[in-house]
Amino acid sequence: MGALPDESEAQDESEAQDESEATMDRQQLADFLRTRREALQPEDVGLPRGPRRRTSGLRREEVAALSGVSADYYSRIEQQRGPVPSEQVLAAIAHGLRLSLQERDRLVELAGHPLPRRVGRGDHVNVGMMRILDGLADVPAQVENVLGETLRQTRLAVALLGDETSYTGPDRVRAYRWFTDPHARDRVPEEDHEHHGRTLTARLAALQAQTGPRSQAGELATRLRGRSTEFARMWDEHPVVGPYCEPKRLNHPEVGLVELHGQTLLDPDQNQALTVFTAVPGTESYDRLQLLSVVGAH
């Protein structure tokens, strides 16, 4: 049997419950659950339809069973009765109703709970993203998380950028390497260093603004401010992220200067992005990228 919470913990829990009760929108929560329940068909969740079904969508007891809660408990939520559902119960109901990430956030918000902060750092790349990456074997492409850690690369991405998946600790983050390891700049023309550094700083600042100063992004920024005067200067200038898919120049040691564009596919659930690097057909950069595919990774 676990230890009982002390008086201060119990008070904090009670205050959190009271706050959720005050901000919970019972009518909107009930309507939201009902519309999502009616939009699902038995076949969508692996249930038999049966010959006598007249209900539009799923029944309440079916949603309850899929969510692992009692039918009475779930019914009371849809009837605008009962206590504020906990975040754990909401997560279970969201799973039972097959809600998207955005729908889950809306469910949590209507129940009066704060929205979760998400910064995906895991090395796991979802199956769909991996299938896409596997189909891009003949082009430079890679998957990275929102913090800027490269998780997977194609052979040509390694040939173009170097192996970015072998780092450990804070060095896994591209922005950290840029400001602490001189070799991280080897393939970027010197005249582009200032712009590249500001872009990395702007992305980290945008992520900290989204996730808070105590997040991984905030901790990384604090560490960099202590290690790099260049980063500290750029951070204090409050740079903003530039236009999407702006050209990026790389000075490759074997094929020379290449101008690239990075097209990105986002996976919001995993907070990851798959980027494919391309060059404009008919240009020297395009020819050099084709040559790189012959040279291969070393």
PAZAPA-4460 file (N, C-alpha, C; in steps of 0.05 Angstrom, whole numbers, plus 32768, in hexadecimal, padded with zeros to 4 digits):
% residues 298
    n_x    n_y    n_z   ca_x   ca_y   ca_z    c_x    c_y    c_z   seq   type   mol
   8011   7FE8   8000   8000   8000   8000   8012   8019   8000     1      M     A
   800C   802B   7FEF   801D   8043   7FEC   8019   8056   8003     2      G     A
   802C   8068   8007   802A   807B   801D   8014   8090   8018     3      A     A
   8007   8097   802D   7FF2   80AB   802B   7FFE   80C7   8026     4      L     A
   7FF1   80D8   8016   7FFC   80F2   8011   7FFB   8103   802A     5      P     A
   8010   8114   802E   800F   8125   8045   7FFB   813B   8042     6      D     A
   7FF8   814C   8056   7FE3   8160   8056   7FE7   8174   8040     7      E     A
   8000   817C   803A   8004   8190   8025   7FFE   8184   800A     8      S     A
   8005   816A   8005   7FFF   815E   7FEC   7FE1   815B   7FE8     9      E     A
   7FD3   8154   7FFD   7FB6   8151   7FFB   7FA9   816C   7FF5    10      A     A
   7FB4   8181   8001   7FA9   819C   7FFC   7FAD   81A4   7FDF    11      Q     A
   7FC6   819F   7FD5   7FCC   81A5   7FB9   7FB9   8197   7FA6    12      D     A
   7FB4   817D   7FAC   7FA2   816D   7F9B   7F86   8178   7F9C    13      E     A
   7F7D   817F   7FB4   7F62   818A   7FB7   7F5F   81A4   7FA8    14      S     A
   7F74   81B6   7FAA   7F73   81CF   7F9C   7F73   81CB   7F7E    15      E     A
   7F82   81B8   7F74   7F82   81B2   7F57   7F67   81A8   7F4E    16      A     A
   7F5A   8198   7F5F   7F3F   818E   7F58   7F2B   81A5   7F58    17      Q     A
   7F2D   81B7   7F6B   7F1B   81CE   7F6C   7F1F   81E0   7F54    18      D     A
   7F38   81E4   7F4C   7F3E   81F5   7F34   7F32   81E9   7F1B    19      E     A
   7F35   81CE   7F18   7F2A   81C0   7F01   7F0C   81C2   7F01    20      S     A
   7F00   81C0   7F19   7EE2   81C2   7F1B   7ED9   81DD   7F12    21      E     A
   7EE9   81F2   7F19   7EE1   820D   7F12   7EE3   8213   7EF5    22      A     A
   7EF6   8206   7EE7   7EFB   820C   7ECB   7EEF   81F7   7EB8    23      T     A
   7EE4   81E2   7EC3   7ED8   81CD   7EB3   7EBE   81D6   7EA6    24      M     A
   7EBB   81D2   7E8C   7EA3   81D9   7E7D   7E93   81BF   7E79    25      D     A
   7E81   81BA   7E8B   7E73   81A0   7E8B   7E62   819C   7E72    26      R     A
   7E54   81B1   7E69   7E43   81AE   7E52   7E54   81A9   7E38    27      Q     A
   7E69   81B9   7E35   7E7A   81B6   7E1D   7E89   819B   7E1E    28      Q     A
   7E91   8193   7E36   7E9F   8179   7E38   7E8C   8162   7E30    29      L     A
   7E73   8164   7E3A   7E5F   814F   7E34   7E59   814F   7E16    30      A     A
   7E55   8167   7E0A   7E50   8168   7DED   7E67   815E   7DDD    31      D     A
   7E7F   8164   7DE5   7E97   815B   7DD7   7E99   813D   7DD7    32      F     A
   7E95   8131   7DEE   7E96   8113   7DF0   7E80   8106   7DDF    33      L     A
   7E68   8112   7DE1   7E52   8106   7DD2   7E56   8107   7DB4    34      R     A
   7E60   811E   7DAA   7E64   8120   7D8D   7E7A   810D   7D83    35      T     A
   7E90   810A   7D94   7EA5   80F8   7D8C   7E9C   80DB   7D8E    36      R     A
   7E8B   80D5   7DA1   7E81   80B9   7DA4   7E6F   80B3   7D8C    37      R     A
   7E5E   80C5   7D84   7E4B   80C0   7D6E   7E59   80BF   7D53    38      E     A
   7E71   80CB   7D52   7E80   80CB   7D39   7E8E   80B0   7D34    39      A     A
   7E92   80A1   7D49   7E9F   8087   7D47   7E8B   8071   7D40    40      L     A
   7E93   805F   7D2F   7E82   8047   7D28   7E8F   802F   7D36    41      Q     A
   7E7F   801A   7D3C   7E8A   8002   7D48   7EA2   7FF7   7D39    42      P     A
   7EA1   7FF7   7D1E   7EB6   7FEC   7D0E   7ED0   7FFC   7D12    43      E     A
   7ECE   8015   7D1A   7EE6   8026   7D1E   7EF7   801D   7D35    44      D     A
   7EEA   800F   7D49   7EF8   8007   7D61   7EF8   7FE9   7D65    45      V     A
   7EF1   7FDA   7D4F   7EF2   7FBD   7D50   7EDA   7FB0   7D5E    46      G     A
   7EC4   7FBE   7D60   7EAC   7FB2   7D6C   7E98   7FA9   7D57    47      L     A
   7E89   7F94   7D5C   7E74   7F8B   7D49   7E5D   7F9F   7D49    48      P     A
   7E51   7FA3   7D32   7E3A   7FB6   7D31   7E21   7FA9   7D3C    49      R     A
   7E1C   7F91   7D35   7E03   7F84   7D3E   7DEB   7F8C   7D2E    50      G     A
   7DD7   7F7A   7D2C   7DC0   7F7F   7D1A   7DAC   7F94   7D25    51      P     A
   7DAC   7F98   7D3F   7D97   7FA9   7D4B   7DA1   7FC5   7D54    52      R     A
   7DB9   7FCC   7D4B   7DC4   7FE6   7D54   7DB5   7FFD   7D47    53      R     A
   7DAC   800F   7D57   7D9E   8027   7D4D   7DAD   8040   7D56    54      R     A
   7DC0   803D   7D67   7DCF   8054   7D71   7DE1   805F   7D5C    55      T     A
   7DE2   807A   7D5B   7DF5   8087   7D48   7E10   8088   7D56    56      S     A
   7E23   8079   7D4A   7E3E   8078   7D56   7E3F   8063   7D6C    57      G     A
   7E51   8067   7D7F   7E54   8054   7D95   7E41   805A   7DAC    58      L     A
   7E3B   8045   7DBC   7E2B   8049   7DD4   7E3E   8052   7DEB    59      R     A
   7E32   805F   7E00   7E42   8068   7E16   7E51   8051   7E23    60      R     A
   7E43   803A   7E27   7E50   8024   7E34   7E67   8018   7E24    61      E     A
   7E66   801B   7E09   7E7B   8012   7DF8   7E94   8024   7DFC    62      E     A
   7E90   803E   7DFD   7EA6   8051   7E02   7EB2   804B   7E1D    63      V     A
   7EA1   8047   7E31   7EAB   8041   7E4C   7EBD   8028   7E4C    64      A     A
   7EB4   8013   7E3E   7EC3   7FFB   7E3E   7EDE   7FFF   7E2F    65      A     A
   7EDD   800E   7E19   7EF6   8013   7E0A   7F09   8024   7E1B    66      L     A
   7EFE   8034   7E2D   7F0F   8047   7E3D   7F17   803B   7E58    67      S     A
   7F0B   8024   7E5F   7F12   8018   7E79   7F06   8026   7E91    68      G     A
   7EEF   8033   7E8D   7EE1   8040   7EA3   7EC5   8034   7EA5    69      V     A
   7EB7   8039   7EBB   7E9C   802E   7EBD   7E89   803D   7EAC    70      S     A
   7E74   802F   7EA3   7E60   803B   7E91   7E51   8052   7EA1    71      A     A
   7E4D   804E   7EBA   7E40   8062   7ECB   7E51   807B   7ECC    72      D     A
   7E6B   8078   7ED1   7E7D   808F   7ED3   7E7D   809F   7EB9    73      Y     A
   7E80   8091   7EA2   7E81   809F   7E89   7E67   80AD   7E83    74      Y     A
   7E50   809F   7E89   7E36   80AB   7E84   7E32   80C5   7E94    75      S     A
   7E3C   80C5   7EAC   7E39   80DD   7EBD   7E47   80F5   7EB1    76      R     A
   7E5E   80F0   7EA4   7E6D   8106   7E97   7E5C   8111   7E80    77      I     A
   7E51   8100   7E6F   7E41   8109   7E59   7E27   8116   7E63    78      E     A
   7E1E   810F   7E7B   7E05   811B   7E86   7E0B   8133   7E97    79      Q     A
   7E24   813D   7E96   7E2D   8155   7EA5   7E2A   8151   7EC3    80      Q     A
   7E30   8139   7ECC   7E2F   8133   7EE9   7E4A   8127   7EF2    81      R     A
   7E4D   8124   7F0C   7E64   8116   7F16   7E7C   8128   7F1A    82      G     A
   7E92   811D   7F25   7EAB   812C   7F2A   7EBA   8133   7F11    83      P     A
   7ECE   8145   7F14   7EDF   814B   7EFE   7EF0   8132   7EF7    84      V     A
   7EEF   8129   7EDE   7F00   8112   7ED7   7F1D   8119   7ED8    85      P     A
   7F2D   8106   7EE3   7F4A   810B   7EE5   7F57   810A   7ECA    86      S     A
   7F70   8113   7EC8   7F7F   8113   7EAF   7F83   80F6   7EA6    87      E     A
   7F86   80E3   7EB9   7F8A   80C7   7EB1   7F70   80BC   7EA4    88      Q     A
   7F59   80C3   7EB0   7F40   80BA   7EA5   7F3B   80C7   7E89    89      V     A
   7F42   80E0   7E86   7F3F   80ED   7E6D   7F51   80E0   7E57    90      L     A
   7F69   80D9   7E5F   7F7B   80CC   7E4C   7F6F   80B1   7E44    91      A     A
   7F63   80A3   7E56   7F57   8089   7E50   7F3F   808D   7E3D    92      A     A
   7F2F   80A1   7E42   7F18   80A6   7E31   7F21   80AF   7E15    93      I     A
   7F36   80C0   7E14   7F41   80C9   7DFB   7F4A   80B1   7DEA    94      A     A
   7F56   809E   7DF8   7F5F   8086   7DEA   7F47   8075   7DE0    95      H     A
   7F33   8073   7DF1   7F1B   8064   7DE9   7F0D   8070   7DD1    96      G     A
   7F0C   808A   7DD0   7EFF   8098   7DBA   7F11   809D   7DA2    97      L     A
   7F29   8094   7DA3   7F3C   8097   7D8D   7F40   80B4   7D86    98      R     A
   7F43   80C5   7D9A   7F46   80E1   7D95   7F62   80E8   7D8A    99      L     A
   7F63   80FD   7D79   7F7D   8107   7D70   7F8A   8117   7D86   100      S     A
   7FA3   811F   7D82   7FB1   812E   7D96   7FA2   8149   7D9C   101      L     A
   7F99   8156   7D87   7F8B   816F   7D8A   7F70   816B   7D99   102      Q     A
   7F63   8155   7D93   7F4A   814F   7DA1   7F4F   8148   7DBE   103      E     A
   7F64   813B   7DC4   7F6C   8135   7DE0   7F70   814F   7DF0   104      R     A
   7F7E   8161   7DE3   7F83   817B   7DF0   7F69   8189   7DF6   105      D     A
   7F57   8188   7DE3   7F3D   8195   7DE7   7F2D   8188   7DFE   106      R     A
   7F2F   816E   7E00   7F21   815F   7E15   7F2D   8167   7E30   107      L     A
   7F47   8169   7E33   7F54   8170   7E4C   7F4C   818D   7E53   108      V     A
   7F4C   819E   7E3F   7F45   81BB   7E44   7F28   81BE   7E4E   109      E     A
   7F16   81AF   7E42   7EFA   81B1   7E4A   7EF5   81A7   7E66   110      L     A
   7F06   8194   7E6F   7F04   8188   7E8A   7F12   819A   7E9F   111      A     A
   7F1E   81B0   7E96   7F2A   81C3   7EA9   7F46   81BD   7EB1   112      G     A
   7F54   81AB   7EA3   7F6F   81A4   7EAA   7F82   81B4   7E98   113      H     A
   7F9B   81BA   7EA1   7FAE   81C7   7E90   7FB7   81B5   7E79   114      P     A
   7FBD   81C1   7E62   7FC6   81B1   7E4C   7FE2   81A7   7E51   115      L     A
   7FE8   818E   7E48   8003   8183   7E4C   8018   8191   7E3A   116      P     A
   8030   8194   7E44   8046   819D   7E34   8053   8185   7E26   117      R     A
   8058   8188   7E0C   8063   8171   7DFE   807D   8179   7DF0   118      R     A
   8092   816B   7DF8   80AB   816D   7DE9   80B6   8151   7DE5   119      V     A
   80B2   8147   7DCD   80BA   812B   7DC8   80D8   8129   7DC4   120      G     A
   80E5   8118   7DD4   8101   8113   7DD2   8108   80F6   7DCC   121      R     A
   80F4   80E5   7DCD   80F9   80C9   7DCB   8106   80C2   7DB0   122      G     A
   8114   80AB   7DB0   8121   80A2   7D97   810D   8093   7D86   123      D     A
   80F6   808D   7D90   80E3   807D   7D80   80D7   808E   7D6A   124      H     A
   80D9   8084   7D52   80CC   8091   7D3B   80B4   807F   7D33   125      V     A
   809D   808C   7D30   8085   807B   7D2B   8087   806C   7D10   126      N     A
   8078   8056   7D0F   807A   8043   7CF8   8075   8051   7CDE   127      V     A
   8061   8063   7CDD   805A   8070   7CC4   8071   8082   7CBA   128      G     A
   807E   8090   7CCD   8094   80A1   7CC5   80AC   8090   7CBC   129      M     A
   80B0   807A   7CC9   80C6   8068   7CC1   80C2   805D   7CA5   130      M     A
   80A8   8056   7C9E   80A2   804C   7C84   80A9   8061   7C6E   131      R     A
   80A2   807A   7C74   80A8   808F   7C61   80C6   8092   7C5E   132      I     A
   80D4   8092   7C75   80F2   8095   7C74   80FF   807E   7C64   133      L     A
   80F5   8066   7C69   8100   804F   7C5B   80FC   8051   7C3C   134      D     A
   80E7   805F   7C34   80E1   8063   7C18   80F2   8079   7C0B   135      G     A
   8102   8086   7C1B   8112   809D   7C12   8130   8096   7C11   136      L     A
   8136   807D   7C0C   8151   8074   7C0E   8164   8082   7BFA   137      A     A
   8159   808D   7BE4   8169   8099   7BCF   816C   80B7   7BD2   138      D     A
   8162   80C3   7BE8   8164   80DF   7BEC   816D   80E5   7C09   139      V     A
   8179   80FC   7C0E   8181   8102   7C2A   8168   810A   7C39   140      P     A
   8162   80FC   7C4F   814B   8101   7C60   8151   80F8   7C7C   141      A     A
   8145   8105   7C8F   8149   80FD   7CAB   8131   8106   7CBC   142      Q     A
   812F   80F8   7CD3   811A   80FE   7CE7   8127   8109   7D00   143      V     A
   811C   811F   7D0A   8126   812A   7D23   810F   8133   7D34   144      E     A
   8114   8135   7D4E   80FF   813E   7D60   80FF   815C   7D62   145      N     A
   80EC   8166   7D72   80E8   8183   7D73   8100   8192   7D7F   146      V     A
   810F   8183   7D8F   8127   8190   7D9C   813F   8192   7D8A   147      L     A
   813D   8184   7D73   8153   8185   7D60   8167   816E   7D62   148      G     A
   815D   8157   7D6D   816E   813F   7D6E   8167   812E   7D57   149      E     A
   817A   8126   7D47   8176   8115   7D30   8172   80F8   7D39   150      T     A
   815C   80EC   7D30   8156   80D1   7D39   815C   80BC   7D24   151      L     A
   8157   80C2   7D0B   815C   80AF   7CF5   8166   80BE   7CDD   152      R     A
   8177   80B2   7CCD   8181   80BE   7CB4   8182   80A9   7C9E   153      Q     A
   817D   80B2   7C85   8183   80A1   7C6F   81A1   80A1   7C69   154      T     A
   81AA   808E   7C59   81C6   808D   7C52   81D0   80A7   7C46   155      R     A
   81C0   80B3   7C34   81C9   80CC   7C27   81C8   80E4   7C3B   156      L     A
   81B7   80E3   7C4F   81B7   80F8   7C63   81D1   80F7   7C73   157      A     A
   81DB   80DF   7C79   81F4   80DC   7C86   820B   80E6   7C74   158      V     A
   8209   80E0   7C5A   821E   80E9   7C48   821E   8107   7C46   159      A     A
   8207   8113   7C47   8205   8130   7C43   820B   8140   7C5D   160      L     A
   8201   8136   7C74   8203   8145   7C8D   8216   8139   7CA1   161      L     A
   821E   8120   7C9D   822D   8112   7CB1   8219   8102   7CC3   162      G     A
   8224   80F0   7CD3   8213   80E0   7CE4   820B   80F1   7CFD   163      D     A
   81F1   80F9   7CFD   81E7   810A   7D13   81D9   80FA   7D29   164      E     A
   81D9   80DF   7D26   81CB   80CF   7D3A   81DE   80C2   7D4E   165      T     A
   81F8   80C7   7D4C   820B   80BA   7D5D   8212   80CA   7D76   166      S     A
   8207   80E2   7D79   820E   80F2   7D90   81FF   80EA   7DA9   167      Y     A
   820A   80F1   7DC0   81FE   80EC   7DDA   81FC   8105   7DEA   168      T     A
   81EA   8105   7DFF   81E7   811C   7E10   81DD   8134   7E01   169      G     A
   81E4   814C   7E0A   81DA   8165   7DFD   81E5   8168   7DE1   170      P     A
   81FB   815A   7DDA   8206   815B   7DBF   81F2   8150   7DAA   171      D     A
   81DE   8141   7DB3   81CA   8137   7DA0   81BB   814E   7D93   172      R     A
   81B9   8164   7DA0   81A9   817B   7D96   81BB   818C   7D83   173      V     A
   81B0   8190   7D6B   81C0   819F   7D57   81C8   81BA   7D60   174      R     A
   81B6   81C9   7D6D   81BC   81E4   7D77   81D3   81E4   7D8B   175      A     A
   81D3   81CF   7D9C   81E8   81CE   7DB0   8203   81C9   7DA3   176      Y     A
   8204   81B7   7D90   821D   81B2   7D82   8227   81CB   7D73   177      R     A
   8214   81D9   7D67   821C   81F0   7D57   822B   8205   7D68   178      W     A
   8223   8209   7D80   822F   821E   7D91   8245   8213   7DA4   179      F     A
   824A   81F9   7DA4   825E   81EF   7DB7   8274   81DE   7DA9   180      T     A
   826F   81D6   7D90   8282   81C5   7D82   8289   81D2   7D67   181      D     A
   82A2   81DC   7D64   82A9   81E9   7D4B   82A6   81D7   7D32   182      P     A
   82A8   81BD   7D35   82A5   81AB   7D1E   8289   81AA   7D14   183      H     A
   8275   81B2   7D24   8259   81B2   7D1B   8255   81C6   7D05   184      A     A
   8268   81D8   7D00   8265   81ED   7CEC   8275   81E6   7CD2   185      R     A
   8282   81CF   7CD2   8294   81C9   7CBC   8287   81CA   7CA0   186      D     A
   826E   81C2   7C9E   8261   81C0   7C84   8250   81D9   7C7D   187      R     A
   8250   81EC   7C8F   8240   8205   7C89   8253   821B   7C82   188      V     A
   8250   8228   7C6A   8262   823E   7C63   8263   8253   7C79   189      P     A
   827B   825E   7C7D   827F   8270   7C93   826D   8288   7C92   190      E     A
   8268   8292   7C7A   8257   82AA   7C77   8239   82A4   7C7F   191      E     A
   8232   828A   7C82   8217   8283   7C8A   8215   827D   7CA8   192      D     A
   822B   827E   7CB7   822B   8276   7CD3   8219   8287   7CE4   193      H     A
   8219   82A1   7CE0   8208   82B3   7CF0   81EB   82AC   7CEC   194      E     A
   81E3   82AA   7CD3   81C6   82A4   7CCD   81BE   8289   7CD8   195      H     A
   81CF   8275   7CD4   81C9   825A   7CDD   81C6   825A   7CFC   196      H     A
   81D9   8267   7D09   81D7   8268   7D27   81BE   8276   7D31   197      G     A
   81B7   828B   7D23   819E   8299   7D2C   8185   8288   7D27   198      R     A
   8185   8279   7D11   816F   8267   7D0C   816C   8252   7D21   199      T     A
   8182   8246   7D29   8181   8232   7D3E   8178   823E   7D59   200      L     A
   8182   8256   7D5F   817B   8264   7D77   815D   826A   7D77   201      T     A
   8153   8274   7D60   8137   827B   7D5E   8125   8263   7D63   202      A     A
   812D   824C   7D58   811C   8234   7D5B   811C   822B   7D78   203      R     A
   8133   822D   7D86   8134   8225   7DA2   8123   8238   7DB3   204      L     A
   8125   8252   7DAC   8115   8266   7DBB   80F7   8262   7DB7   205      A     A
   80EF   825B   7D9F   80D3   8255   7D99   80C9   823D   7DA9   206      A     A
   80DA   8229   7DAB   80D3   8210   7DB9   80D1   8216   7DD7   207      L     A
   80E3   8226   7DE2   80E2   822D   7DFE   80C8   823D   7E04   208      Q     A
   80C1   824F   7DF2   80A9   825F   7DF5   8090   824D   7DF7   209      A     A
   8091   8237   7DE8   807B   8225   7DE7   807A   8212   7DFF   210      Q     A
   8092   820A   7E09   8093   81F5   7E1D   809B   81FF   7E39   211      T     A
   80A4   8218   7E3B   80AB   8223   7E55   80C9   8222   7E5B   212      G     A
   80D2   8234   7E6D   80EE   8236   7E74   80F9   821E   7E82   213      P     A
   80E8   820D   7E8E   80F2   81F5   7E9D   80F1   81DD   7E8B   214      R     A
   80EA   81E0   7E72   80E9   81C9   7E60   8106   81C2   7E57   215      S     A
   8108   81AD   7E47   8122   81A5   7E3C   812E   81BB   7E2B   216      Q     A
   811D   81C9   7E1C   8126   81DF   7E0B   8131   81F6   7E1D   217      A     A
   8123   81FC   7E33   812B   8211   7E45   8146   820A   7E53   218      G     A
   8148   81F1   7E5B   8161   81E8   7E68   8179   81E9   7E54   219      E     A
   8173   81E2   7E3B   8188   81E3   7E27   8191   81FF   7E22   220      L     A
   817E   8211   7E20   8184   822E   7E1B   8195   8239   7E32   221      A     A
   818E   8232   7E4B   819D   823B   7E62   81B9   8231   7E61   222      T     A
   81BD   8218   7E5A   81D8   820C   7E58   81E8   821A   7E42   223      R     A
   81DB   821F   7E2C   81EA   822C   7E16   81F1   8249   7E1C   224      L     A
   81E0   8257   7E2A   81E6   8272   7E32   8200   8273   7E43   225      R     A
   8204   825E   7E53   821B   825D   7E64   8234   8254   7E55   226      G     A
   8231   8247   7E3E   8248   823C   7E30   8250   824D   7E17   227      R     A
   823E   825B   7E0C   8243   8269   7DF2   823B   8286   7DF3   228      S     A
   824E   8298   7DF1   8247   82B5   7DF0   8238   82BB   7DD7   229      T     A
   823F   82AD   7DC1   8231   82B1   7DA8   8213   82AB   7DAA   230      E     A
   820D   8294   7DB7   81F1   828C   7DBB   81E3   82A0   7DCD   231      F     A
   81F1   82A9   7DE2   81E5   82BC   7DF5   81DE   82D6   7DE7   232      A     A
   81F0   82DF   7DD5   81EA   82F7   7DC6   81D2   82F4   7DB4   233      R     A
   81D1   82DE   7DA5   81BA   82D9   7D93   81A0   82D6   7DA2   234      M     A
   81A1   82C8   7DB9   8189   82C3   7DC9   817E   82DE   7DD3   235      W     A
   818F   82F0   7DDC   8186   830A   7DE6   817B   831C   7DD0   236      D     A
   8181   8315   7DB7   8176   8325   7DA0   815B   831B   7D98   237      E     A
   8151   8306   7DA5   8136   82FB   7DA0   8130   82F6   7D82   238      H     A
   8140   82E5   7D75   813C   82DE   7D59   8122   82CE   7D56   239      P     A
   8116   82D0   7D3E   80FE   82C1   7D38   8104   82AE   7D21   240      V     A
   80F5   8298   7D1F   80F9   8285   7D0A   80F3   8291   7CEF   241      V     A
   8104   828C   7CDC   8100   8297   7CC1   80EC   8288   7CB0   242      G     A
   80EC   828D   7C96   80D8   8281   7C84   80DD   8263   7C82   243      P     A
   80C7   8254   7C7D   80C8   8237   7C7A   80D8   8230   7C61   244      Y     A
   80E9   821C   7C63   80F7   8210   7C4C   8109   8224   7C3E   245      C     A
   8116   8236   7C4D   8129   8248   7C40   8142   8238   7C38   246      E     A
   8151   8241   7C24   8168   8231   7C1B   817D   822E   7C31   247      P     A
   818B   8218   7C30   81A1   8212   7C43   81B9   820A   7C33   248      K     A
   81D0   8216   7C38   81E8   820F   7C29   81FB   81FE   7C3A   249      R     A
   8205   81E9   7C2D   8218   81D7   7C3A   8231   81D5   7C28   250      L     A
   8248   81D6   7C34   8261   81D3   7C26   826C   81B7   7C2B   251      N     A
   8264   81A4   7C1A   826B   8188   7C1E   8288   8183   7C16   252      H     A
   8297   8173   7C26   82B3   816F   7C21   82B9   8161   7C07   253      P     A
   82A6   8152   7BFC   82AC   8142   7BE3   829F   814E   7BCA   254      E     A
   8287   8159   7BCD   8279   8163   7BB4   8278   8181   7BB3   255      V     A
   8280   818F   7BC8   8280   81AC   7BC7   8266   81B9   7BD2   256      G     A
   8262   81D3   7BCB   824C   81E2   7BD6   8231   81D9   7BCA   257      L     A
   821E   81D4   7BDB   8203   81CA   7BD3   81EE   81DC   7BE0   258      V     A
   81DC   81E6   7BD0   81C5   81F6   7BDB   81AC   81E4   7BDC   259      E     A
   81A1   81E1   7BF4   818B   81CE   7BF8   8172   81DC   7C03   260      L     A
   815C   81CE   7BFF   8142   81D5   7C0B   8139   81BD   7C1C   261      H     A
   812F   81C3   7C34   8125   81AD   7C45   8107   81AD   7C47   262      G     A
   80FA   8199   7C3C   80DD   8196   7C3E   80D7   8184   7C56   263      Q     A
   80C5   818D   7C67   80C0   8180   7C80   80A4   8175   7C83   264      T     A
   80A3   815C   7C8E   808A   814F   7C95   8088   814D   7CB3   265      L     A
   8074   8158   7CBF   8072   8159   7CDC   8060   8142   7CE7   266      L     A
   8068   8137   7CFE   8058   8124   7D0C   8051   8130   7D27   267      D     A
   803A   813D   7D2A   8033   814C   7D43   8033   813A   7D5B   268      P     A
   8029   8121   7D58   8027   810F   7D70   8042   8109   7D7C   269      D     A
   8056   8106   7D6B   8071   80FF   7D74   8083   8117   7D78   270      Q     A
   8079   812F   7D6F   808A   8147   7D6F   80A4   8142   7D60   271      N     A
   80A1   8136   7D48   80B8   812F   7D38   80B3   813A   7D1B   272      Q     A
   80C9   813D   7D0C   80C7   8147   7CF1   80D9   8136   7CDF   273      A     A
   80CF   8130   7CC7   80DF   8122   7CB3   80E6   8137   7C9E   274      L     A
   8100   813C   7C9A   8109   8150   7C86   8117   8142   7C6F   275      T     A
   810E   814A   7C57   811B   8140   7C3E   8129   8157   7C31   276      V     A
   8143   8153   7C2B   8153   8168   7C1F   8154   8165   7C01   277      F     A
   814E   817A   7BF2   814D   817A   7BD5   815D   8191   7BCA   278      T     A
   8164   818F   7BB0   8171   81A5   7BA2   8161   81AA   7B89   279      A     A
   8161   81C3   7B7F   8152   81CA   7B67   815E   81BC   7B4E   280      V     A
   814D   81AD   7B3F   8158   819F   7B27   8164   81B3   7B14   281      P     A
   8179   81AA   7B07   8187   81BA   7AF3   819C   81CC   7AFE   282      G     A
   81A0   81CD   7B19   81B4   81DD   7B25   81CD   81CD   7B2C   283      T     A
   81E3   81DB   7B32   81FC   81CD   7B3A   81F7   81BE   7B54   284      E     A
   81E7   81C9   7B65   81E1   81BB   7B7F   81D3   81A1   7B7A   285      S     A
   81C1   81A0   7B66   81B2   8187   7B60   81C6   8173   7B56   286      Y     A
   81D8   817B   7B44   81EC   8168   7B39   81FE   815E   7B4F   287      D     A
   8206   816F   7B61   8218   8167   7B77   820A   8154   7B8A   288      R     A
   81F0   8158   7B8E   81E0   8146   7B9F   81DE   812B   7B92   289      L     A
   81DB   812A   7B78   81DB   8111   7B69   81F6   8103   7B6B   290      Q     A
   820B   8112   7B6A   8226   8107   7B6D   822A   80FB   7B88   291      L     A
   821F   8108   7B9C   8221   80FE   7BB8   8214   80E3   7BBB   292      L     A
   81FF   80DE   7BAC   81F1   80C5   7BAE   8203   80AE   7BA3   293      S     A
   8215   80B6   7B91   8228   80A2   7B87   823F   809E   7B9A   294      V     A
   8249   80B5   7BA5   825F   80B3   7BB7   8258   80A3   7BD0   295      V     A
   823F   80A8   7BDA   8235   8099   7BF1   8240   80A4   7C0B   296      G     A
   8237   8097   7C21   823F   809F   7C3B   825A   8092   7C42   297      A     A
   826B   80A2   7C4F   8286   8098   7C58   8288   809C   7C76   298      H     A
***
